[in-house]
Amino acid sequence: MTTITLEVTDDIATSIAATRHRLPEIIALGLNKLSPLPAQVYSYILSFLANAPTKEQLMQFSPTAEMQLRMQELLEKSQADSLTETEEKELEEYERIEHLIVMLKARALPYLVK
């Protein structure tokens, strides 16, 4: 077993002390639940949706230039069969989000076509 030394705030140290017997389990769960995408990707999408976009705004919604570039890089690596496991999870998450956005746009489309 490996010993790790960390500097944490007093509040976190208190929480760790209270759950010391479960700490390896808590860390393992946290590592397995980490999102494959940066938080700003989710923040961008949630901020857009939280502002109650019109159907027209929803149809115009697209990823940021940075997100598009990253997806293109991942797709190219995928085609070259050179994705790491982490990158594969990242690409899958981008694809899942894209599918949800397409479904939202599909629901809005009948209201825009007259």
Secondary structure, 3 states (H helix, E strand, C coil): CCCCCCCCCHHHHHHHHHCHHHHHHHHHHHHHCCCCCCHHHHHHHHHHHHCCCCHHHHHHCCCCHHHHHHHHHHHHHHHCCCCCHHHHHHHHHHHHHHHHHHHHHHHHHHHHCC
